Amino acid sequence: MTAPKLLHVGPLTERFNQRLAAEHEVVRLWAQPDADAFLAEQGAAFDLVVTSARFGCTAAMLERLPNVRAICSFGVGYDSIDITAAKARGVQVSNTPDVLNDCVADLALGLILDTARRLSASDRFVRTGAWVAGNYPLGRKVSGKRLGIVGLGRIGKDVARRAAGFDMEVRYHNRRPDPSSPLGYEADLKALATWADFLVLTCPGGAATHHLIDAAVLRALGPQGILINVARGSVVDETALVAALQEGSLGGAGLDVFEQEPRVPSALFELDNVVLLPHVGSATEETRLAMEELVLANVRAFLDKGDVLTAV
């Protein structure tokens, strides 16, 4: 019997790349001189795809992989994978939920503290020698403030638990109320933004949430409000966000994700009330190792038993 053949779409850590290749027959798509030509010629040879939230798997790619039966992805987000096309083909899709919840929630709180207390900006103030000319402007208190969460899933609930340690009042917006949560539910997103001092985005990406945070929501959050995005860049209308920050109709933003990352609007570089991070929500040694282990476990489970462990 021929061993199953895996298509590895894009590189992860070198540790993971080597472990995957040591355990399975793997072809690295990113190493091919012409990926499209390679898939057109040899796509039928593959049984399983290993990818990530960054590289995804499009419907066009799936069409060139007629014998693929599973897609195992590194990351909790799966908007870069055409789930509809996969389901139509009976292709199982897995992601890496739960193991990154803590680190993403930690980062959300870090961005709240940084943007409110202006930690990164005041660090630059010291490094440039500006302190000798006078004191740094006052920041904003975090404890006791109002926190709105958009998307009360696993990560959103962890953010809420951490916010309780800062005595923050928390409300949330989902498509529907979560009966398991005691937190206040707000069906109207603009009303939540009007109420909140901080609006944290922890919702999935994709068509359903594309530009969910638009100019109207940003106006509702207001000149004292702060937007925190640890979800997906597509959730925010970036043009409207830049305009709101430049004109002062939004108080600040802490951003770990962007619409066209790694490209970031250059206008944001000039604003001291914005904290910009290079999509590092899950980027700790512990969490990335746990994510790698879960991808490998999903691959093994599918090849051994025909079912992935953490199906989308």
Helices and strands as residue ranges (DSSP letters): E 5-8, H 14-23, E 25-28, G 29-31, H 35-42, G 43-45, E 48-52, H 59-63, E 70-74, H 83-89, E 92-94, H 101-117, H 119-127, G 130-133, E 146-150, H 154-164, E 169-173, E 184-185, H 189-195, E 198-201, G 207-209, H 215-221, E 226-229, G 233-235, H 238-247, E 252-255, G 266-270, E 274-276, H 285-305
